[in-house]
Amino acid sequence: MESPPRLFTPIRLRGLELPSRIWVAPMCQYSAREGAPQPWHLVHLGSFAVGRASLILTEATAVSPEGRITAADTGIWSEALADAWRPVIDFVHQQGSRIAIQLAHAGRKASTRSPHHGRGYAPVEEGGWETVAPSAVGYGSLPVPRELDAAGIAGVVDDFVAAARRAVAVGFDAVEVHAAHGYLLHQFLSPLSNTRTDEYGGDLAGRTRLLLEVIEAVRVAVGRQIPVLVRISATDWVPGGWDLEQSVALAPLLADVGADLIDVSSAGLDRGQRIPVGPGYQVPLARAIRDAGPLPVSAVGLITSPAQAESILVDDAADVVLVGREFLRDSNLVLRAAAELGAHLEWPEQYRMARFAGSIP
């Protein structure tokens, strides 16, 4: 009997078993109101569940108001905001899919205008706020942030923990801690943005301390059965910054504090980055971390076809593939992948009349 495509073999992360390995990557929509998801989010994320994606990750969802990238970001810093996610979670579950929340704090890249409103810093008079970071080192033309003191750092850990508890209580199936793309936890990792001389700076142990404290605390908060994913930028693509060697060293440390999968992306920390963009350009980063470390990894970045995604898994470069923009082009990408690769998926009852082109009901 012929083996099923690798994309359609199950994977288990703690108490969560997923029937396929092509997942929806987090994609910011900048369409929330005061942190709350809107009908847009229900239709946007729900469409991927209708298309039979096994796991759907939300956009970066702020653990505190000042952690938002823009004022139009989703958040989960209160019980009311957690409850606002229920219609999305319930619909995804009704379709047989699962949903994870990406928990985030933007740090020095916060308080910006959304892409729908011109980008750039949003000052206080436009609804913006003071930003924070590991050090008083600015990003591009954005204002220099306030350096977090010991109480501020402890508050960040508490915010991630409280957000994770709310997420699990409201029904999310997994949590992902966002430590990539130049946001706060990534800012602590990189020597380009972290010039501290205390226990949260300096060598690799110091710069990774906050991320490891967050993961360890989140693991305790969500319990033994909920998977905890971690998104990292495997390299800043800038000399002297965070790089692949340090990411490889980080992987076993994440495993030790209870992480279950490393979501491997890159860049976003420094305007001087030089990224060799091309199809699957981040896959070698995922492969290196997978080969060297104890955790499964996901690959992401310009993965646009089922055949390409399948080859990444067949070549043992990653355990899971996350796809973003291609899902925006085709929310039924998983159904298309099953058809192209010869796997069987049950279509939604409402759509079964379209399963076979040219058929007559």
C-alpha positions in Angstrom: 0.0 0.0 0.0 1.4 3.4 -1.0 2.4 5.6 1.9 0.4 8.9 2.3 2.1 12.2 1.5 4.2 13.5 4.3 2.1 16.6 4.5 -0.8 14.4 5.4 0.8 12.3 8.1 -0.3 13.1 11.7 1.9 14.8 14.2 1.4 14.9 18.0 2.5 17.7 20.2 1.6 16.8 23.8 -2.1 16.4 24.0 -2.8 17.8 20.5 -2.8 15.4 17.5 -3.0 17.1 14.1 -3.8 15.1 10.9 -1.7 17.2 8.6 1.5 19.3 8.6 0.7 22.3 6.5 -0.5 25.0 8.9 -1.6 28.6 8.6 1.1 31.0 9.7 0.4 34.1 11.8 -0.6 37.1 9.6 -1.3 40.5 11.1 -4.6 42.0 9.8 -4.6 45.4 11.6 -8.3 45.2 11.9 -9.1 45.0 15.6 -10.9 47.5 17.7 -9.4 48.3 21.1 -7.7 44.9 21.0 -10.8 42.9 20.1 -11.1 40.7 17.1 -13.9 41.7 14.7 -16.2 39.8 12.2 -13.2 40.1 9.8 -11.2 37.8 12.0 -14.0 35.2 12.1 -14.3 35.1 8.3 -10.5 35.4 7.7 -9.5 32.6 10.1 -12.7 30.7 9.7 -12.1 30.4 5.9 -8.9 28.4 6.6 -10.9 26.0 8.8 -13.5 25.5 6.0 -10.5 24.7 3.8 -9.4 22.0 6.2 -6.2 23.5 7.6 -5.4 21.4 10.7 -3.9 24.2 12.7 -4.4 27.9 12.3 -2.3 30.4 14.1 -3.7 33.8 15.0 -2.0 37.1 14.2 0.4 38.5 16.8 -1.9 39.1 19.8 -0.6 41.5 22.3 -0.2 40.5 26.0 -0.5 44.1 27.1 -1.8 47.4 25.5 1.7 48.7 25.1 2.8 45.5 23.5 0.7 46.1 20.3 2.5 46.9 17.1 -0.4 49.2 16.2 -3.6 50.3 17.8 -5.4 48.0 15.4 -3.7 44.8 16.7 -5.6 42.1 18.6 -4.9 41.6 22.2 -5.7 39.3 25.1 -4.7 41.4 28.2 -8.2 41.2 29.7 -11.0 38.6 30.2 -13.2 40.6 27.9 -10.7 40.4 25.1 -10.3 36.7 25.7 -14.1 36.2 25.4 -14.1 38.2 22.2 -12.1 35.3 20.6 -14.8 32.7 21.4 -16.8 33.0 18.1 -13.6 32.4 16.1 -12.5 29.5 18.3 -15.9 27.9 18.2 -16.3 28.1 14.5 -12.8 26.7 13.8 -13.5 23.8 16.2 -16.9 23.1 14.5 -15.0 22.6 11.2 -12.7 20.0 12.9 -9.6 22.3 12.8 -7.5 23.5 15.7 -6.4 27.1 16.6 -3.3 28.4 18.3 -2.8 32.0 19.6 0.5 33.8 18.9 1.3 35.9 22.0 3.4 38.9 21.4 5.0 42.1 22.7 6.4 44.5 20.1 8.8 46.4 22.4 10.5 49.2 20.6 8.6 48.5 17.4 5.3 49.2 19.1 3.0 52.3 18.7 3.2 52.5 15.0 0.5 53.3 12.4 -1.0 50.4 10.7 -0.2 49.8 7.0 -3.7 50.9 6.3 -3.0 54.3 7.7 0.5 55.2 6.5 3.0 53.4 8.7 5.6 55.2 10.9 5.4 56.1 14.6 2.0 57.0 16.1 2.6 59.7 18.6 0.7 60.0 21.9 -1.6 62.7 20.4 -2.6 60.1 17.7 -3.3 57.4 20.3 0.2 56.1 20.6 2.3 55.4 23.7 5.8 55.2 25.1 7.7 52.1 23.9 10.0 49.9 26.0 13.0 47.7 25.1 15.9 45.9 26.7 18.1 49.0 26.1 17.6 52.6 25.0 18.4 51.7 21.4 16.0 52.9 18.7 14.8 51.1 15.6 15.2 53.1 12.4 13.4 56.4 12.7 11.2 55.3 15.6 11.7 57.0 19.0 14.3 55.7 21.4 12.5 53.3 23.8 12.6 53.3 27.5 14.9 50.7 29.0 13.0 48.1 31.1 14.1 47.9 34.7 13.8 44.8 36.8 10.2 45.4 37.7 9.4 46.0 34.0 11.0 42.7 33.0 9.1 40.9 35.7 5.9 42.5 34.4 6.6 41.2 30.9 6.8 37.7 32.2 3.6 38.1 34.2 1.8 39.5 31.1 2.7 36.5 29.0 1.6 34.1 31.7 -1.7 35.9 32.3 -2.4 36.0 28.5 -1.5 32.3 28.1 -3.9 31.4 31.0 -6.7 33.4 29.4 -6.0 31.8 26.0 -6.3 28.2 27.3 -9.3 29.0 29.4 -11.2 30.4 26.4 -10.4 27.4 24.2 -7.2 27.9 22.3 -5.5 24.6 21.5 -1.9 25.8 21.7 0.1 28.9 22.3 3.0 30.4 20.4 5.4 32.8 22.0 6.6 35.4 19.5 10.4 35.9 19.8 11.1 36.9 16.2 10.9 39.7 13.7 12.5 42.3 16.0 9.9 42.3 18.7 10.6 42.5 22.4 11.8 39.0 23.1 13.9 39.0 20.0 15.3 42.4 21.1 16.6 40.8 24.2 18.2 38.0 22.2 20.2 40.2 19.8 23.4 42.0 20.8 22.4 44.7 18.3 19.4 45.8 20.5 20.5 44.5 23.9 23.4 46.3 25.4 22.5 45.6 29.0 25.3 44.7 31.5 23.0 43.0 34.1 21.8 39.4 34.1 19.6 40.0 31.1 22.4 41.1 28.8 25.9 40.4 27.8 26.6 36.7 26.9 24.2 34.2 25.4 23.0 33.1 28.8 22.1 36.7 29.7 20.4 37.6 26.4 18.3 34.3 26.4 17.3 34.6 30.0 14.0 36.5 29.5 12.8 34.3 26.7 13.6 31.1 28.7 11.8 32.6 31.8 8.8 33.4 29.7 8.6 29.9 28.2 9.1 28.2 31.5 6.4 30.3 33.1 4.0 29.8 30.2 4.5 26.1 30.3 3.5 26.0 33.9 0.5 28.2 33.3 -1.0 26.2 30.4 -0.4 22.8 31.9 1.1 19.6 30.6 -1.2 18.9 27.7 -1.2 22.3 25.8 1.7 22.6 23.2 3.9 25.7 23.5 5.5 26.8 20.3 8.2 29.4 19.9 8.7 31.6 16.9 12.3 32.8 16.5 14.3 34.7 13.9 17.1 32.3 13.3 19.3 35.2 12.1 19.2 39.0 12.0 21.0 38.8 8.6 23.3 41.5 10.0 27.0 41.0 11.0 27.4 41.0 14.7 23.7 40.3 15.4 21.7 37.2 16.4 22.7 34.4 14.1 22.1 30.7 13.2 24.9 29.5 15.5 23.2 31.1 18.5 19.8 29.8 17.4 21.2 26.3 17.3 22.5 26.8 20.8 19.1 28.1 21.9 17.2 25.1 20.8 18.1 22.7 23.6 17.6 25.4 26.1 14.0 25.9 24.9 13.4 22.1 25.1 14.7 22.2 28.7 12.0 24.7 29.8 9.1 23.0 28.1 8.9 24.2 24.5 7.4 21.7 22.0 8.3 23.2 18.6 10.5 25.9 17.1 8.9 28.0 14.4 11.9 29.1 12.4 11.7 32.5 10.6 14.3 35.3 10.3 15.1 39.0 10.3 13.1 42.0 11.4 15.5 43.4 14.0 17.7 45.8 12.1 17.3 48.1 9.1 20.7 47.0 7.9 19.5 43.4 7.2 20.4 41.9 3.9 18.0 39.0 3.2 18.7 36.5 0.4 15.0 36.3 -0.5 13.9 33.4 -2.8 11.6 30.4 -2.8 12.0 28.6 0.6 14.9 30.9 1.6 14.5 30.2 5.3 14.3 26.4 4.9 18.1 25.9 5.4 17.8 27.7 8.7 15.0 25.3 9.9 17.1 22.3 8.7 20.1 23.4 10.7 18.2 23.8 13.9 16.3 20.6 13.4 19.5 18.6 12.7 21.3 20.0 15.8 18.5 20.2 18.3 16.0 18.0 20.2 12.8 19.8 19.1 10.7 19.5 15.9 10.7 22.6 13.8 8.5 24.3 11.2 9.7 26.1 8.1 8.1 29.2 6.7 8.9 31.8 4.0 7.9 31.8 0.3 6.5 28.3 0.3 3.9 28.6 -2.4 3.0 25.1 -3.7 2.0 21.7 -2.3 4.9 20.0 -4.1 7.4 22.4 -2.6 5.9 22.0 0.9 6.0 18.2 0.5 9.6 18.2 -0.6 10.6 20.1 2.5 9.2 17.4 4.7 10.5 14.5 2.5 14.0 16.0 2.6 13.8 16.1 6.4 14.4 19.9 6.4 11.4 20.4 8.8 8.6 18.6 10.6 5.9 21.1 9.7 5.4 23.7 7.0 3.7 27.1 7.8 2.3 29.0 4.9 1.1 32.6 4.9 0.5 34.6 1.7 -0.4 31.5 -0.3 -3.3 30.9 2.1 -4.5 34.5 1.4 -4.5 33.7 -2.3 -6.2 30.3 -1.8 -7.9 29.6 1.6 -8.5 26.1 0.3 -4.8 25.4 -0.1 -5.0 22.3 2.1 -7.8 20.8 0.0 -5.8 21.6 -3.1 -2.7 20.0 -1.7 -4.6 16.8 -0.9 -5.9 16.6 -4.4 -2.5 17.3 -6.0 -0.6 14.9 -3.8 -3.2 12.1 -3.7 -4.4 12.3 -0.1 -8.1 12.1 0.9 -9.8 14.9 2.9 -13.5 15.2 3.7 -14.8 18.4 2.2 -17.3 20.5 4.2 -20.8 19.2 3.4 -21.8 22.5 2.0 -19.1 22.3 -0.6 -19.1 18.7 -1.6 -21.0 19.4 -4.8 -17.8 21.1 -6.1 -15.3 18.4 -5.1 -15.1 16.9 -8.6 -14.9 19.3 -11.4 -17.5 18.7 -14.1 -19.7 16.4 -11.9 -23.5 16.7 -12.1 -25.3 16.5 -8.7 
